[in-house]
Amino acid sequence: MSNLSTSPETTGRLGSIKIRTLSFKTPRKLYALHRFLFRLTNGRWNDTVHSVLKVVNGRYPEIEPKTSQFKYNPVAVAKVVETLDRDGFCILEQKLSDDTVERLLSFSQKTPVKCVLPGDYGQAGSQFANEDILIADAKNRSARCLHDTADILKNSEVQSLALDPLLLNIAQDYLDVKPLLSSVVMWWSLPVEDKEKFAGAAAQEYHFDMDRLKFFNFFIYLTDVDTNNGPHCYVRGSHKKLPPQFRRRGRFSDKDVKAHYGHDVLELTGKKGTIMAVDTRGLHKGKVLTEGSRLIMQIGFADSLFGEYYPRVAFQNLSEERQKFASDHFESYFNFL
């Protein structure tokens, strides 16, 4: 059951918001042009349109922290935003509690996943197996297994995190506009024997994202992550500008990335519960696993929904407190209500 009111007042407000935030289904040719213009202008296209959206949509005067599961203040938010702007990523001081992580892990183990198939990502993108299975049955079948978004949006812990004021505060200050919740995703990464066949489709080769105009993601480790079981790898500072050899479609080799960026190529390891803010306009990948497994959640925010189209999926059965927070910040969450 959707949480979105269908009153004439809400319908009219929603229509206005969708126009101002470019929240229509972007035609494929227009989306392709967007990606081309990013490469051609080295991001100036994105930055120009973003500057217009900032004027049109503005900011919330204040985002109250009282419903947050985390302790923070404006100074902590400013520190995250400063680091994110400088480096392209920031590992937050705040972490998910062990109890929350365990509940999410248990939920994931009992909820079906869909496995990515091996193949040429550049030709067709990620392709998935038809059947849904439990992660316990996925060994050696795929390097990446995703939960259906509709399933995870029913989970109370996921709702609490996606609607947390800390995340919204950071998103507003980094994007400098009322942020839109853009994605909520959870997936497993696993070791496989034929690593090369899965590397592109499993996002285990360097690339940049260009789904939106201006955007970033929170990544939350739900298992301990070290150098052997799939740390998120990021090229520090690459979110600002890319040299010509990396402004093309496709994936990039570790050798080429390391040769150009040297010590700025980083592995972001962390214990379960670690939260990272990452501007994935910069070069990044998930490292190929050699042992163990990794469960990660992604919560993305953007300045608009212009770009890649994802079918709308709504939160289900929000608590009264979460429903109020979402309603108070309707322009950020309308696409999930």
C-alpha positions in Angstrom: 0.0 0.0 0.0 1.4 3.4 -1.0 1.9 6.1 1.6 1.1 8.9 -0.9 -2.1 10.8 -0.6 -4.2 11.1 -3.7 -6.0 14.3 -2.7 -6.3 17.1 -5.4 -4.0 19.3 -3.3 -1.3 16.6 -3.1 -1.7 15.7 -6.8 -1.2 19.3 -7.8 1.8 19.8 -5.6 3.3 16.6 -6.9 2.9 17.7 -10.5 4.7 21.0 -9.7 7.5 19.1 -7.9 8.0 16.7 -10.8 8.4 19.5 -13.2 10.9 21.4 -11.0 13.0 18.3 -10.3 12.9 17.0 -13.9 11.2 13.9 -12.5 9.8 12.5 -15.7 10.9 9.4 -17.6 13.9 10.7 -19.4 13.9 9.5 -23.1 16.8 7.2 -23.8 18.2 9.4 -26.5 18.1 12.4 -24.1 19.8 10.3 -21.4 22.5 9.2 -23.9 23.0 12.9 -24.8 23.4 13.7 -21.1 26.2 11.2 -20.8 27.8 12.4 -24.0 27.8 16.0 -22.8 29.3 15.0 -19.5 32.2 13.4 -21.3 32.5 16.3 -23.8 32.5 19.1 -21.3 34.2 17.2 -18.4 31.2 17.8 -16.2 30.5 21.5 -17.0 27.2 20.4 -18.5 26.1 18.8 -15.2 27.3 21.8 -13.2 25.5 24.3 -15.3 22.1 22.5 -15.1 22.7 21.9 -11.4 23.2 25.6 -10.8 19.7 26.3 -12.3 18.1 23.6 -10.2 19.6 25.1 -7.1 17.8 28.4 -7.8 14.5 26.8 -8.8 14.2 24.3 -5.9 16.1 26.0 -3.0 16.9 24.4 0.4 15.0 23.4 3.5 15.5 26.1 6.2 16.3 23.4 8.7 16.2 19.6 8.9 15.5 18.6 12.5 17.7 15.9 13.9 15.4 14.6 16.6 14.3 11.4 14.8 17.8 10.4 13.8 19.3 7.2 15.1 22.7 8.9 15.2 24.2 11.6 17.3 25.5 14.5 15.3 25.6 18.3 15.1 26.0 20.9 12.3 29.8 20.8 12.8 29.9 17.1 12.1 27.8 17.5 9.0 30.1 20.3 7.7 33.1 18.1 8.3 31.6 15.3 6.2 30.6 17.7 3.4 34.1 19.4 3.4 35.8 16.0 3.1 33.4 14.7 0.5 33.8 17.8 -1.6 37.6 17.7 -1.4 38.3 13.9 -1.8 35.1 12.6 -3.3 34.4 10.3 -0.3 34.2 10.5 3.5 33.9 7.7 6.1 31.5 8.9 8.7 32.2 8.9 12.4 28.7 7.5 12.9 28.1 3.8 12.5 25.1 1.5 12.5 24.6 -0.3 15.8 25.6 -4.0 15.9 21.9 -4.9 16.6 20.7 -3.0 13.5 23.4 -4.7 11.4 22.4 -8.1 12.7 18.8 -7.5 11.9 19.6 -6.4 8.4 21.9 -9.4 7.9 19.2 -11.8 9.1 16.6 -10.1 6.8 19.0 -10.4 3.8 19.7 -14.1 4.4 16.0 -14.9 4.4 15.1 -12.7 1.5 15.5 -13.8 -2.2 18.2 -12.4 -4.4 18.6 -12.2 -8.2 22.0 -13.1 -9.5 24.0 -11.1 -12.1 25.0 -13.2 -15.1 28.5 -13.1 -16.7 28.8 -11.3 -19.9 29.9 -8.1 -21.7 28.6 -5.2 -19.6 29.5 -2.7 -22.3 27.1 -4.3 -24.8 24.0 -4.9 -22.7 24.6 -3.8 -19.1 24.0 -6.1 -16.2 21.8 -9.1 -17.0 20.1 -11.2 -14.3 19.2 -14.9 -13.9 15.4 -15.5 -14.1 15.1 -17.3 -10.8 15.2 -15.8 -7.3 17.3 -17.8 -4.8 18.5 -17.3 -1.2 22.1 -16.1 -0.8 23.0 -19.4 0.8 22.4 -21.1 -2.5 24.4 -18.6 -4.6 27.9 -19.9 -4.0 29.9 -19.9 -7.3 26.8 -18.9 -9.3 27.5 -15.1 -9.4 29.8 -12.4 -8.2 26.9 -10.1 -7.4 23.4 -10.9 -6.1 20.8 -8.1 -5.6 17.7 -7.9 -3.5 14.6 -6.6 -5.2 14.0 -3.0 -4.1 10.3 -3.7 -3.3 11.4 -6.2 -0.8 14.0 -4.1 1.0 11.7 -1.0 1.2 9.3 -3.1 3.4 12.1 -3.5 6.0 11.8 -1.3 9.0 15.6 -0.9 9.4 16.0 0.1 5.8 13.2 2.7 6.1 14.8 4.1 9.2 18.1 4.6 7.5 16.8 5.9 4.2 14.6 8.5 6.1 17.3 9.5 8.7 17.8 13.2 9.1 21.6 12.8 9.2 21.7 11.5 5.7 19.3 14.2 4.5 21.3 16.9 6.2 24.5 15.7 4.5 22.8 15.4 1.2 21.3 18.9 1.3 24.6 20.5 2.3 26.6 18.6 -0.3 24.2 19.0 -3.2 23.3 22.6 -2.0 19.6 22.0 -2.9 16.7 20.0 -1.5 17.9 16.5 -2.2 15.9 13.7 -3.8 16.1 10.2 -2.6 17.2 8.5 -5.8 18.0 4.9 -5.0 17.9 2.3 -2.2 19.8 -0.9 -3.1 21.2 -3.9 -1.2 23.4 -6.6 -2.7 25.9 -9.3 -1.9 29.3 -9.7 -3.6 30.8 -13.2 -3.7 34.0 -14.8 -5.0 33.7 -16.8 -8.2 36.1 -19.0 -10.1 35.8 -17.1 -13.4 36.4 -13.6 -12.1 37.0 -12.0 -15.5 33.6 -12.9 -16.9 31.8 -11.2 -14.1 34.1 -8.2 -13.5 32.3 -5.7 -15.7 28.7 -6.8 -14.9 29.5 -6.9 -11.2 31.0 -3.4 -11.2 34.4 -4.8 -10.3 36.3 -2.7 -12.9 36.9 1.1 -12.6 34.2 3.3 -14.0 32.2 6.4 -13.2 28.5 6.7 -12.7 26.4 9.2 -14.7 22.8 8.2 -13.8 21.9 11.8 -12.7 23.2 15.4 -13.0 24.6 15.9 -9.5 24.4 13.0 -7.1 26.2 10.9 -4.5 25.7 7.7 -2.5 25.9 6.5 1.0 27.4 3.0 1.2 26.9 0.9 4.4 28.9 -2.2 5.0 26.7 -4.8 6.6 29.6 -7.3 6.9 33.2 -6.7 7.9 35.2 -5.7 4.8 39.0 -6.1 4.5 41.3 -6.2 1.4 40.2 -9.7 0.5 36.4 -9.6 0.5 35.5 -6.7 -1.7 36.3 -3.2 -0.4 34.9 -0.3 -2.3 37.9 1.2 -4.2 37.9 4.9 -5.0 40.3 7.3 -6.8 40.6 10.3 -4.5 39.8 13.6 -6.2 38.6 12.1 -9.5 35.0 13.5 -9.0 36.3 16.9 -9.9 37.6 16.4 -13.4 38.7 13.4 -15.5 41.6 13.2 -17.9 40.7 12.5 -21.6 41.6 8.8 -21.4 39.0 8.2 -18.7 36.2 10.3 -20.3 34.8 7.5 -22.4 32.2 4.8 -22.1 33.0 1.5 -20.5 35.4 0.2 -17.8 39.0 1.0 -17.1 41.9 -1.4 -16.1 43.5 -1.3 -12.7 46.9 -0.8 -14.5 45.8 2.3 -16.3 44.1 3.9 -13.3 47.1 3.2 -11.0 49.5 4.5 -13.6 47.7 7.9 -13.8 46.6 8.4 -10.2 49.2 6.5 -8.1 48.7 6.9 -4.4 45.2 8.4 -4.8 43.9 4.9 -5.7 42.4 3.8 -2.3 40.7 0.7 -0.8 38.0 1.7 1.7 37.9 -1.1 4.2 35.8 -1.1 7.4 33.9 -3.0 10.0 30.3 -3.9 9.7 28.1 -0.8 10.3 30.6 1.5 8.5 28.9 4.3 6.6 30.6 6.1 3.7 29.5 9.0 1.6 30.9 8.7 -1.9 30.5 10.9 -5.0 30.5 8.1 -7.7 31.0 10.6 -10.5 34.6 9.8 -9.5 36.3 6.6 -10.6 35.5 3.7 -8.4 34.8 -0.1 -8.3 34.2 -3.0 -6.0 37.4 -5.0 -5.6 37.2 -8.6 -6.8 36.7 -11.0 -3.8 39.2 -13.7 -3.1 37.5 -15.0 0.0 34.4 -14.5 2.2 31.5 -12.3 1.1 30.3 -8.8 1.4 26.8 -7.4 2.0 26.4 -3.7 1.3 23.5 -1.2 1.1 23.4 1.9 -1.1 21.3 4.9 -0.5 21.5 7.6 -3.2 20.6 11.2 -3.3 20.5 13.6 -6.3 19.5 17.1 -7.3 16.8 15.7 -9.7 15.5 12.5 -11.2 16.7 13.4 -14.7 18.7 10.6 -16.2 18.5 6.8 -15.9 14.9 5.6 -15.4 14.1 3.2 -12.5 10.5 2.1 -11.9 8.9 3.7 -8.9 8.8 1.6 -5.8 7.2 2.9 -2.6 7.9 2.4 1.1 5.4 0.1 2.7 3.7 0.6 6.1 5.8 3.4 7.4 5.6 4.1 11.1 3.8 7.3 12.1 7.1 9.0 12.9 8.7 8.1 9.6 5.6 9.0 7.7 5.6 12.5 9.3 9.3 13.0 8.5 8.8 12.0 4.9 5.7 14.2 4.6 7.6 17.2 6.1 10.3 16.7 3.5 7.9 15.6 0.7 10.1 17.1 -2.1 12.9 14.7 -1.1 10.9 11.5 -0.8 7.8 11.8 -3.0 9.1 9.2 -5.5 9.1 6.6 -2.7 5.8 7.4 -1.2 
